[in-house]
Amino acid sequence: MADASFDCDVLVVGGGPAGSTISILLAQQGRRVLQLEKERHPRFHIGESLLPANVPLLERLGVRERIAGIGIEKWGIEFVSPQHEHHSFVEFREAFDPGLAMAWQVRRSQFDQILFQRAGETGVQTLQGCRVLDVEFDVDGAFVHARLDDGTEKRYRSRFVVDASGRDTLLASRFGTKRRNPRHNSAALFGHFRGAKRLAGRLEGNISIFWFAHGWFWFIPLADGTTSVGAVCWPYYLKSRRKPLTEFFADTLALAPKLAARLEGAELVDDRVYATGNYSYSAARASGERYLMVGDAFAFVDPVFSSGVYLGMASSFAALPVVQATLEGGPAAAAAERRRFERHMRKGPREFSWFIERMTNPAIRALFMYPRDAMRTKAAVMSLLAGDIFGKTPLWGALRLFKAVYYLTSVLMPRRAFAAWLAHKADIRDVGATSGENIMVSAP
């Protein structure tokens, strides 16, 4: 029987993919769930490219068909390097599990709204325009302090709190446990274009990655005919801006001639460009006796392999046993589940980060531009890029071999490897840029 002194069993902070996923799963277990979202759906968000490993999760949440209805099919990745004449194409069906062959590119405003609405359908009490200000914990649960759009102050009592606040990092910031990744810094400029030239036929929805002198670009086709284009660059480059953001973005696009050719004649939607400090970080811990963090509330990694939405949703599935053990089991069971959850939360960012931190290295670029499946190394890399890292797929031996080839290539080219190391050290230097959540500076 529900305890009337509590407003809910679980209070979820955040209405993005991670928050809605855990809310749906908890409601399906019969929990009383209150989900608070600071904004109102549909709201703008970047991160439009899903991974094939998202698809079975969307099926389990009961929204696969709805997502298919708003998305464009994504079968693989195109890599474009200024040092190579050819373009490299890889497909997810080349992975160990060919069943994870496809995902979608989606508008996040639509995607997030579908998941949030699904949470309401399953019995979650959802509240938009409600910003959480603070959380106070005690031995039985937590008091959550929030403010509505109209300025009304609210106070909720919950047995457990899930922090899905994204890059607001509510609890990690409150506890002082958020740490910037010292090995990787990046910032981003992005906008949406009409009339961009896409790949032909079945490849139309594929993501394209273009390297350039200061980082890399994404090119993500969307179902409504627009294309998301963004530059992920080192902070020093963004800090060098001395002109309006729209002009600076145009100059940046010109640094990648092959991308600029695809945008010839294209129109920037609403003449609007966004800038954000996409600094990689993680918290020292992901859980405590009456709380846990999911998705970007715990860690954020560079978006080069589109891992963010998947890691957020997968973390919510992994969080479910922690909540159950806390509310129904004893302290020992809850502690054991938290240890398992902590391992899960570190695994995804760790595995993707190895590639992310070396993405602009000439050796790793060469391996992507000339992919070979010697001893199934290509299959292993494609399994990782598909998000197939938490199951029983036997990719790890071949993935270690791929890394060994990378290190051997570096050893055989010591001058180039040393120059790349020095360049990376300079690239990630701290230039005093802000690292807040989605610093959207729009320039009409």
N, C-alpha and C positions, 0 to 999 in steps of 0.2 A: 504494500500500500504506500502511495506517495506521501512524503513528509511535507505537510502544509507549511512548515517554516522555511522551505526552500522554494524559490520561484521555478527552478528547473533542476534536473539531474546534471546536465552539462550545458555550460554557456560557451558558445563558439564566437570568437571575435574575428570577424571578417567574412565577406560574402563572395570571395573569389573561388577558383576551382578547388583548392585544398579545403577551405572552410565548408563549402557546400557538400563536398564529398563526405567528409566526416559527419556532417549533420545528417545526411541521407542514411548513412550506414547505421548511425546510432538510433535514428527514428525507426528504422526497420527492425531493430532489436526491441522496440517498445520503450525507449528512453524518452523522457521529457527534455526536449532540446530547445534552447533559445539561441538564435543566430542573429548577431548584430552586424550591420554593414554601415560604414560611415557615410557612403555616398548613396546614390539611387540608380538602380539599373534602368536602362542600359547606360553604362559609363565607359569612357574610353580606357583602353589598356593596351599595352604593347605585349608581344609574345604570341604571335598568331600561328605558329607552326607546331603541330602536334607530332608525336612519335607513334609508330605502329603499336607500341606497347600500351598506348592510351586506349586503343580500340576495345580490348577485352574489359578494361575497367569501365568504359562507357556502357558496354553491354550489361555489366553487373549493376550499374546504376539505373538502367532502364531508359537511357537517352540516346543510344547509338543512332537510331533512325532520325531523330531530330537533329543531331549534329551532322549527319550525312546530308541533310536537307539544306544546311547553311554553308557547307564546306565545298572545297574543290579538292579532288583526289591528288594525293602526293605519293609518288611511287619511289622517289629517290632524290639524289643530290647531284648538282652540277658544280664542279670546282673550276674556277677560272683564275689563272695565274699570269701576271704580267711578264714572267720569265719564260713562258711556254706558249707556243703558237696554238696548240690543240686545247680542247676542253675535255675534262675528265668527267665521266658519268658513272655513277654507282647506283645500284638499286637495292632496296631492302630485301627483296626475294633472294639475294645472294648470301643472306645470313644463314646461320645454323638452322633457324626455324623459318622455313619459307612461308609459314602461315602468317607471320608478321610482315606482310608484304606491302602494306599500304596504310597511310594515315590521311589526315585532311589539313588543309590550310583554312583557318577560320577567322572571322572578325571576333575579337575577344569580347566586344560589347555584347554580341549575340550569344556567344558560347557561355560566358559567365552568367548571363541572364537565364539561359535554359537550365543550367545546373541549380541556380538559386530558386527558380520556380519549381523545379523537381523537388527540392528540399521541402518547400511548402506543401507540395502534393503528398509527401510521405508523412506529414504530421508535424514537421518542424515549425515552431513559432518564429517567423522571420520578421525582422524589423529593420527598415532602411532609414537612412538619415540619422543614424545613432552612433556617435563617436565615443568609444571607450576611452576614458581619461586615466583610470588607475584601477588596480586590483589589489585587494588586501586579503591575504591568506590566513587561515587559522587551522586548527587540527581537523575540523569537520568539513571545510570547504573554502569558499571565498566570497567576499563582497566585491561586486564589480560596479564601479562608478562610471556613469556615462552621461552624455548630453545630447539631446535631440536637436534637430535643425532649428526649432523655434526657441532654443535656449533653455528648455525645461531640463532640469537635472533629474537623473534616475539612479536608483540604487537597487541592484539585483543580488539575490543570494543564490549561490549555486554550489552543488557538491563537488564539481570539477570544472576546470576551465581549459579550453583548447585555444591556443593562440594561433590563429590563421590570419594575422594582421598584415602579412606580406612584408614589404620592405619598411613598413612602420616599425617592425620588430618591437612590439609593445613590451613583452616581458624581458627579452634580452637587453633592451635599453634600460628598463627599470632596474634589472639586477646588475647592470654593468658588465655583462658577459659577452657582449658583441665584439668581435675582433675582425679587423680588416685583413684580407689575405695579403701577406707581404710579398707573395710571388706573382701577383697579378692585379693590375688595375686597368680599368677600361671605362670609357665614357661613350655616349652614343648621340648621334644626330639622326633623325628619321622623319619621313613624311609619306604620304600616299599619292600615287600618280594615276591619272587616267591616260590610256593610250600607250602604255609601255609595251614594247615588243617582247612577247613570251616565246618559250620553246613550243615546238609544234606537236600537235596530236596528243598522245597519251602523256607526254612529258610536260604538258602545259602547266600543270600544278606543282611541278617540282621546285624545291628551293634551290636557288643559285647562290654560291659563295664566291665573291670576287676579292682577291687580295689586292692591297695597294700599299704605298710606302708607309702609311701611318696606322695600319691595321687591316680591317676587312669590311666588306659590304655584305648585307643580305638583300635578296631580291625574292619576295614572297608574293605570288599571285593569289588573289582572292576571288571568290565566286561572283561578286558583283561587278567584275571587270576592272577594279582598281588593283594596284600593286603596291605593297608595302616595301619601301626601300630605306635601308638604314646603314649608317657608317658606324661601326664599333672601332673606336680609335683610342690611342693612348691619351691620358688627360692633358699632357703638355700641349698636344695639338689643339684640343678644344680650348685650352687656356690662351692660345695664340690669337684667337678671334679678335679682329679689330673693325668689323663691319657688321651690318645687320645679319641675323641668323640665316635668313633665306638666301642672301648672297653668299655667305660663308658655306652653306650647304651646297649650293651650285658649284662653287669653286672646288669643293671636296669631291663631288661627283666627277668633275672633269679630270681628276687625278687617276681615274680608272677608265681609260678610253673605251674598253669593250663594254663596260656598263653604260657609259655615256651614250654609246651608239644605240643601246636598247631604249634609252630614254629620249632619243631625238624626236622632237615633235610631241612628247608627252606633256601633260598638264598637271602641275602640282595642285592637288585638291585644296580649295580654299586658300591657296597661297600660304599654307601653314606648315611650319617645320617645328619639330620638338627637339629639345635637348635634355638629356638626363645623365646623372652620374651613376653609371652602372658598376659601382665598385663591388668586387667580390668580398664576401665576408662569411663568417659563421659564428654561432654562439658556442660558448664553452660547454654547455650542456643543453639537451633538448627536452628534458623532463624533470619533474619533481613529484612530491607526494600527491599534490592535488592539481597538477597542470602538466601540459606538454605543448610543444611547438611543432607545427607542421609547415611544410613548404618553405617559402621565402622568409617566414618568421624566424626560421632557424638558420638557413644558409641561402646565399645567392651566388651563382656562378655565371660567368660570361655566357651569353646566349648563343654562341656560335653553333652548337649542336642541338638547339631547341629543346633542351632538357627540362626547362623550368616547370611547365605545366605538368609533365609526366611525373617528375620527382615530387611535386606537391601533392598530386592525387595519390601516388603510390605511398607516400608517407602517411596519408590519412587512412588507407587500408591497413598499414602496419600499426597505426595507433590504436585501432579498435580493441585489441586484446589488453592494452594498458588500461584503458578506461574500464573495461569489464572487470579486470582483476582488482582495480582500485575500489570499485563500487560494490563488488560481490565477494571477492576473495579476501584473504588475509594479507598482512604486510609482506610476508615472504613471497607470496605469489605476485603481488604488485611490484616488488623490487626486482624480481626475476624478469618480468615483462618489460620493465623500464630498461634493464640492461640490454635486452634483445633489441628494443626500440632504438636505443642509443647507437648500437652497432649498425642498424639499418640506416639511420639518418646520416651517418658518416660515409657509408659505402658509396652511395650515388654521387655526391659531390667529389669524392676522392677519385673515383674511376673516370669521370668526365674531365676533371681538372688536369689530369696528367696530359691529355691531349690539348686542352684549352691553353695551358701554360706554354705549350710548344707550337701553337698553331701557326705563328708567323716565322718559325724557324725554317731555314731552307731545307733541312733534312726531312722534316715532317711534311713540308710542302711537296717535296719530290715523291715521297711515298704515296701521297694522295693523288698526285698527278699521273703516277705510273703504278696503279694498284695491281698487285699480283697475288694470286691465292696460293702461294707456296705454303704447303703444310697447313692450309686452311686459315692463314693469317687474315686474308681479306674477309672471309666469313666471320671471323671473330670480331674484327673492327665493325663490320656492318651489324652484327648482333648488338654491340655496344651502342651504335648510333640509332638502332631501332628501339633501344631502351630495355633490351632483354638481359638484365643484369641481376635480377633478384630471384630468378627461378633456378632450375636445374640444368639449363643449357650448358654443355661442356665447352665453353669458349675460352676459359682462363689460360689453359696451356698455350693455345695458339696466340692469345693476346700477349702473353709474356714473350713469346718468340718474336712478335711484331716489335715490341719494345726493344728487344735485344738487337734486332736488325737496325733500329733507329740509333741505338748507342754505338753499334759497330760502324755505321755510316759516319757518325760524328768522329769516332776515333781515326778512321781512315782519312778524314778531311779535317785535321786539327786546326788549321788556320781559320777555315770557314766556321767551324764549331766555336772557336774562341771569339771570333768577331761577332757571331750571333749571340753569344752569352753577354758580351759587353753591350751590344745593342739593346738586348732585352733589359739588362740592368738599368740602362738609361731610360728606356721606354716607361718602366713602371715606377720611376722616381715620383715622390710625393711633391706635387706642385701647389698644394694647399687648396685644391678644389673641394667643393662640398660633396658630401656623400649621403645626402638625404634621400627620402623615398620619392622616386619618380618626379624629379624637379622639372616639371613640364613648362618650358619657356616657349610659348607659342609666338610666332612672328607673322602676323598677317601682312 
